[in-house]
Structures are given as structure tokens and as C-alpha cells.
Amino acid sequence: MAKEGLHFYNQLSAIERDLKDVSTEERYRIRLERSQPVLNAFSACLRTQTSL
């Protein structure tokens, strides 16, 4: 589970690195667009682990 958590963290960190030179408004919009699927997948992973 720790490896999976780290994988999701790395994905989110990569998104943030890509957005470092973007305006605040654009960063917010892109962050919602790109991070939400990662967060949804992480949430599903956590729900699966807690139901075992």
C-alpha cells in the first residue's frame, strides 16, 4: 500500500512541477483538471484497502 500511495504522490508532484511557471488562475484550472483523476483513483484504492 505504501508503494501505491507513493505512486499517487509522485503523480501529483509531477503535476505541480509542470505548473510552476503558470499563472495562479491557470494553475488552479489545470490542477483541478489533472489532479482530480489521480485523487479519485487514490480514493478508490484506499476504499478497496479498507474493505479487505
N, C-alpha and C positions, 0 to 999 in steps of 0.2 A: 504494500500500500504506500509506503514511503516513496518508492521509486515513481509510482504513478502521480503522487502529489507533487514531487519534484518536476516531473514532466509538464504538468499543468502550470506550475510556477514559471518554468522556463519559457513556455509559450507566451504567457502574459508579460514576462520581462522583455521578450523579443519585440512584442507589440509596442511596449513603452519606449524601447530603444529606437524603433523606427519612427516614433513620433516626436523625438526630442527637438527637432527643428521646425515644428509645425505650430501655427498659431493656436492659442488657447481654445478658440471656438472649434477649429478644425480638429484639434486633438480630442476634444470631448466627443465630437460626432464620430470620428473614426474609432475611438476607443469603444464606444457603445457597439458599433457595427462589428468590430473584430474580436472584442473581448467576450461579448455575450455568448457566442457559441462555445468558447472554451470554458467559461464559467458554468454553462448548462451541462456540458459533458462532465465536468468535475463534480457538480452536484449529483448527477446521475450515478457516477462512480461511488460517491460517498453513500448514497441511498442503498446501492447494491451491497456495499460492505456492511452497513448496519443491519441489513435484513438477513444476513447469514446466520 
